[in-house]
Amino acid sequence: MELYSFIFSTPFELLLATLFIIGVLKFVAVVHHAYFYWRDKGVPYQPDSLGSLVTSWKLFLRRLTFADYCLYIYNYFPDAKYFGTVFWTDLSTPAVLLRDPELIKDVSVKDFEYFHDHRGFLDERIDPLVGKNMFSLRGDRWREMRNTLSRSFTASKMKIMFDLISKCSSEFVNYLVDHPELCDNVETKQIFRRYTTDVITTAAFSISVNSMKDQNNEFYMRGIEISKSFSGPLAMFKFIFLLAYPRFAKLLGMTGFFSPSTSEFFKRIVGETIRTREEQGIVKPDMMHLLMQAQDKDGPINHKMTLDDIVSQAFIFFLAGFETSSTLMCFVAHELAVNPDIQNRLREEVQQYLAEGEMSYESLSKMTYMDMVISETLRKYPPVIFIDRLCTKSYELPPSKPGYKSLIVESNSVMMIPVYGLHRDPKYFPNPDKFDPERFSEENKDNIVPYTYLPFGLGPRKCIANRFALMETKILVAHLLQKFILKRTEKTVEPVVFDKKEFNMQPEGGFWIGLEKRETS
């Protein structure tokens, strides 16, 4: 008793010490399991040394960027087609990191029936906002939701949405023209998030918002709150804790990754939209209408869609547009600012196709150099670092390299596809740090090895909204180049150094450029 009083002054300190010891023992057990699991399989494996464990901990402690970690693990066995490791967010789950493009094709396309699900992040019983969205859904429920939402992103729907998005872009750029005091030093992430807010609310909810004029509108402020959930040292810990110990998290009162107010906001917006449209018989060509139609279906095949299902799809579309699309725009603007020759050539193309009048869906689709610039931006800065696929039934992989035997991948193992590593591999993309749109020219693009360029994923689970994201980005770039010259400033970070504290790729200090108004006749 005296010893207890000497070491621990309160029962709470004893509880913390006990939890810490349990955590250390759990970690040691997990590492021991991973080490012997892959060693016994007879394949190259990581972690196989103290150095690899130290590197993994640097990632969790925010001493290493996620992008650098991807390069480290991708190059761990440079002569292997694949190797064994553990899933980065769940150290107890065996994972196979695929390096060979042919195997990536097999897993993602050819043998998709073995790998049709993602690992999943949060249990829908803990966090329906995250757990019920299309990315997290599995099996038949995923297929039904995919079929429902695919109709939102057909070529005909893109044409319908074009004018609405172009209007958002014009209003955004004209606001900057009318407020030159904002343009000398612009943190593009801040302003492009406002543009994507306007686009998302228009496309998903048919709600008109002008976030440059209405600086504190609820959609934009909610987006900022959501994005902050991914920042800071506790964000990754919370994410992994919810993934690894969902029941314990629920007992502790952790209701989800995002704040309860975020969930309530989207429930309110979606609920009000549905109620208004049903009462007034309103039909609009947007994602919400398709989800409402699916809600009315029920039967032996169709899963009865609830309000939570609809809210979750609206939320993930909002999150992807607000954060991922705006980040793509930031990197495009950055590369144009630091490469004025590329910017001038792209501006000439834009002016060529807009010389006869307003921008149209058809004129935008003819801008081949625009495609090249956006494609190279996605290569250098892909929206996702890794792609994962969950093995749903036993699958045999060929030998990883000469002298090794074939591997039977067991059900519930995870296949990891290192997108960033592939995109930065000089074997596939020479001088990978150079921004070179010519890689995607008509003469050169056929030289790209299939399944090494994967900015939106691949196969049936490829990002459903990739055409939408590309269209809204191209429209914005075209309008910006018409009115402004993009320039580097003293705050522009070049070459880009990624911020270790941020989960997503972002330069240290932010995305800074200058906007100089062009003299137009």
N, C-alpha and C positions, 0 to 999 in steps of 0.2 A: 504493500500500500504506500509506504514511504517512497519506494522507487518510482511508482506511478506518479505520485505528487511531484517528484523532482523533475521527471521528464515531461509530463503533460499537465499543464495547469488547469485544463478544462476537459470535460468529456468530448467537446467538439474537436479539440486538437487530437485527441485519441482517435476519433472517427476519421479525420483527415489522414492521419498517419496510416491507419488500417487500410483505407481506400487506396492510398499511394502504394503500399506494399502489395495489395491485391493486383493493382494495375501493372506493377513491375513483373510480378510472377506470371500474369496473363501474357504480357509481352514476350517474356522469355519462352513460355510454352508455345506461343504462336510462331516465333522464330524457329524454335526447335522443330516444330511440325513442318514448316515450310522447307527447312533445310533437308530433312530426311525424306519428305514426300517426293521431292524432285530427284534427290540423289538415288533413291530406290527405283525411280522410273528409268534411270539410265540415260537422261538427257542433260544437256547443258542447263545450268540453273543459276539463278540469282535471287536471293542473296547467297553468296558462297564465301563471303569474306567480311571481316569487320569493316572494311572500307565501304562496301556497298550499303551496310546498315547505317553507317555514319551519314552517307549521302542521302539516304531516305529520311533520316531524322532532320537533316538540313532543310528538306522540303517542308516537313510538317512545322518546323520552327521558323519558317519564312526566311531562311538564310540562303535559299536557292529558289530561283523562279521555276515555275512548272514547265516552261519551255526548255530551260537548261536541263532539268531533270529528264525530260523526254529524250533529249540528245544523248545524255549520259547513258540511259538505259538502252536506247536504240543501238548505240555503238559498243555495248558491253561485250557482245559476241559477234563481231562484224562478219565472220565467215559462216555463221549459222543461219539456217532458214527460219528457225524459231528457237526459243528457249523458255524454260520454266521460271516463273516468278510468282508473286502474289499480287492480287488486285490492290491498286494503290490506295483505295479508300477503305479497304477491309483486309487487313493482313492475314486473316484466317482463310480467305478464299483463294484456292490455287488458280493461277492464271498462266496462259501461254501467250507470249509476245511474238507476234508474227512479223517477220522481216521480208519474206519472199513474196513478190507480187502475185505469183501464181497461186500460192496458198491463200493469200488475201482474197483473190477472186473466188476460190473454191468455198471458203467460209462465208463470204458475204453474198454470193450470187449463185454459183453452181449448186452448192449443197445447203441452200438457205433453210431447208426444212429442219436441219440440225441446229441452226443458229438464228432462229427468228425473233429472239427476245433480247432485250438489254438486261444487264445485271439488276437494274432497278436501284433506286436510291432510298426513298422513304416509303414506308408502309402506308397505304391509303387509309388505314384505320387510325394511324397517328396523324397524318397530314394529307387529307384528301385533295387539297389544293395542288400538291406536288404529285402525290401517288396516283391520281386518276387521269393525269394528262397523257396524251398520246405517246409521248416518249417513254413513259413508265409502264404503260399497259402492255399486256402479254397475250399471246395466243389469239383466240377468236375475238376477244374484246378489242385487241389492237387492230385486227383486220377490219372489223366493222367500223371503228372510228376512222381508220385510214381511208376507207372507201367513202365514208360520209364527207370528210374534209377535203379529199382530193378534188371534189367538184368546185371548191373555192379557188383553185389555182390552175385551172385550165387556161389555154390560150385565149379563149373567148372571154373568160372572166378577167384575165389580165387586161384585155382591151377595154373592157367596161371600167376597170379601176384606173386606167391610165390617166384619164382627164382629171379625176378627183385627186390623184397623187400629184399630178403636174400643177394643179392649182395650189396645193399645200406648198410645193417647192417654190413656185413663183412668189407666193406671199412671204415665204421665209427669206428668200434672196432679196426681194424688194425692201423688206424691213432693214436688212443690213445696208442696202444702198442708201436708205433714208437716214441711217444712223452711223455715219462715218466714224464717230467717236469710239465705236465698238470694235473697229476693224484693224487698228494699228497692231495690237497684240491680242489674238483670239485663242482662247482655249477651246478647241473645236469640239471636244467631248461634251462640254456644257451646252453648246448651241445645237449640235447635231441631235442630241437627245430630245431637244424641243421639236425639231423637225420630225423625228421618228414618232414622237408622241402624237403629233397631228395626223400622221399617216395611219398609225394603228387605230386610233379612235374612229377615223373615217372608214377604214377597211373592215374593221371587226364590228363596230357598233353603229356606224352611220351617224356618228356624233361629230359635229364640226367644232374644232378647237383651234385657236391660234395661240400657241404657247410663247411666241415672241412678244405678242401684245399683252396677253394674260399670263404674266410671268409665274404666278403662283396657282395656276389652275390645278384641280385636284388630281387629274391623271398624271401630270408631270411630277408633282410633289410625291405622289405615291411611287412613281418610278424611281425617283431619287432614293426614297426610303428602302425600296427593294434592293437597289444596287449596293447600298451600304451594308446589306446583310452578307455580302461576299467579301467585305474588307475587314481588316483588323486581325489580330492574332487569334481571337476566339472563334472566328467564323469557321475555319477548317475543323477545329476541335469539335464544335457543335455539330457540324455536318457529319463527321465520322462517328460521333457518339450516337446520334439519331439512327445512323445506318447500322451500327454494330449492336446497339442495345436498345431497340425500339420499345420493348416492354418496360425496361427500367426507366427510360426517358419519360414514358407516359406516367409512371408512378411518381416521378419527380415533378410532374406538371408541365413538361415540355410538350406543347400541343403541335409543334411544327417548326420548320426551319425559319419561316417568315412570321412576322408579328400577327397576332389575332386580328388586329385592325385591318391588315392587308386583305386577309380572307373575307372579312366582313364588307370591305369596300367593293370587292369584285362581286360578291354575292348580291349586294344591293344594286349595283349597276346592271348586272345581268338580269336580276329579278324584275327591276323596273322596266327594262327594255322589253322583256318577254310580255309582261303584263300590258304595257302600252300597245304593243303590236297586236296582241290577241284581242284587246278590247276595241281597237280602232281598225282592225283588219289591214294593218300595214304590212306590205311585202317589199323588202329591199334586197338587192343582189349582194348580200354580204355573208360572212361566215356565220353570224348569229341566226340568220334565216335557215341555213342548212342544219344547224344544230337543233333548232326548234322543230324542224320537220322530223329529224331523227328521234326526237323526244316522244313523238306521237306513235312511233312504231313499237310493236311488242309482239312476241311470238316465240316459237321454239328455237329460232336461230338468233334473232336480234336480241341483244341485251337492252333491257329497258333503261333508257337514259334518264338520269335524275338531274336535278338542278346542280348538284355538286359536279357531275360529269361535265356539264356545259360550262360552269364557272372555271373548272380546271383547264379546259381547252382555251378559253378566252384568256386566262392568266398566262399560260405558257406562250401563247402568240404575242401577248403584250410584252412579256419579259424578253423573248428572243428579238423582237423588233426594237425595243427600247435600248437594250444593252448590246446585243451582237451586231445588229445592222448599223448602229451608230458607230461602233468601234471600227467596222469595215470602212465606213465613210472617213473616219479620222485618219486611218492609214493611207487611204487613197489621197486625201488632201495633203498629207505629210510628204508622200513620195513625189507628188506633183510640185510641191513647193521646193523641194531640194533637188529636183531634176527639171529645170526650166525648159530644156530642149524637148523633153517628153511632154511637158505641159503645153508648149507651143504647138507641137504637132497635133495633140489631141484637140486643142482649141480650133485649129484649122479644120479638122474633120467636123467638129460640131457646127461651125459656121457654114461649112459646105452644105450640110444637110438641112440647115435652118434658113438658108438664104431665100427659100421660096415661101416661107411663112412660119406658122407656129409649129412647135415640136409635136410630133404624132408618134403613135405606137410603131408605125411602119418606118418612119425616119430614124427613130432610136434603134430599131433592130438592124439597120443597115450600117451602123457605126462600128466597123470592124476593129479599128484601133482602140476604141472605148472598151470593147470586149477584151482585147489584149492587155490593156492596163489593169482592168478589174481582175482578170485571171491571174496576172502576175502578183497583184496585191494579195490575193487569196492564197497564192503559193507561199509567199514570204511570211504572211501573217494569217494562217488558217484560223477560222472561227473556233475550231475544237482542236485540242492538242492530241488527244487519244480518242479512238472510237472503240466501243466494247460490244461484244456479242456473247450471249450466254449459251453454253452448250446444253441442249435439252435432252439429248440421248447420246450414248457412247459413239465416238467418232475416231477413226484411225488417221493419224498423220504419218507421212513418209519419214524416213530418217532425217534428223536435223542437219547432219553433215556426215561425211564418210567416217565409218568406224562406229557409228551409233545405230541403234535399232529403232524400229517404228514406235510410235507412241499412241496408246489408246487414251484419248481424252475422255475423262469421265463426266457424266451428267453433273450440271451445276458448276463446272469449271468455267472460267471466263477467258475469252479470246480478246486480246488487246491489239489494236492496230495503231501504230505510232505515226499519226498523220504528220506531225511537225518534223519528226525524224526523217520520214520519207521525203518530205518537201525540201529538207536541207541536206539531203544526201548528194554529194558531188558526182556520184556515179550516175544519178538520174538527172540532176540539174547542175551542170558545171558552174563553178563560181557562184554558189547558192546565195551568198550574202548580197550579190549585186541585183539591183532592181532592173530587170531586162524584159520588157514586154515582148520583145522579138521571139522569145521562147514559144509564144502562142500564135505566131504568124502562120499564115496558110502554108508557107514553105517549111516551117519548123515543127508545128504542133504534132505532126504524125511521128516525130522522133521521140516524143514523150512515151516512156514505157507504160503500157496500160496498168492501172491500179497502183500507180505511184503518186498520182495527183488526185487528192480526195478532200477538197475543201468542204463539201456538203455531205460527206459520207458516200455510200454506194449501195447498190442493190435495192431491194424492196423497202428497206428502212432508210433510204436516203432522205435528207431533209425535204419535207413536203413543200416548204415555202421558199425554196431556193430561187425560183424564178421571180417571185414577188420581191425578195430582198435585192436581187440584182437589178430589177426594174426601178425600184425606188432610189437605189444608189446612183444608177446611171442618169436618171432624171435630175437629181440634185447636182451631180457633177457638171452636167451640160449647162444647167442654169447658172451655176457659179462661174464657169469659165466664160460665159457670155458677158457677165457684168464685172468680173474681178480678175486680177492677176494674183496668184497665190505665191507668197514669198516667205522665205525663212527669216526668222528674227533671232535676236540674241538669246531668246528662251527655247528655240527649236533644238531638240536633242537629236544630233546626227553624227555618227550612226546611233540608231536607237538602242538604248540600254533599258531593258525591262525592269520595272519596279518589283522588287522581291516581296513587297508587302501586299501586292495585289494578286488576286486569284486569276484574273484575266490578264492577257498581254496588254501592257500599258507602259509608255515611257516614263522614266523617272521625272517627276515634275509636271507631267501631263503632255497633252498634244497642243503645241503652240505654233501658230503660223501668223503671217500678216496678210490682210486682204487689201489690195490696192485697186481702187475703182478704175475701170478702163474707160478711155475716151471713145465713145461710140457715136457714129453719125446719126 
